[in-house]
């Protein structure tokens, strides 16, 4: 899975894309609101996409 394909998508569209790929969708940050103490999880997985959203669009995504 290529994380760059999530850049620019809305939260809902990114969630739908992750679900279609049988991947876990993890929201890391929306604007100034962080959802986790650490930006990315410690464990490494190939079926999880972690995203950061600004102004309604994904600006950063990582398969992690």
Secondary structure, DSSP 8 states (H G I E B T S, - for coil): --GGGGTT--HHHHHHHHHHTT-EEEEEEETTEESSSSSS-SS--SSEEEEEEETTEEEEEEE-
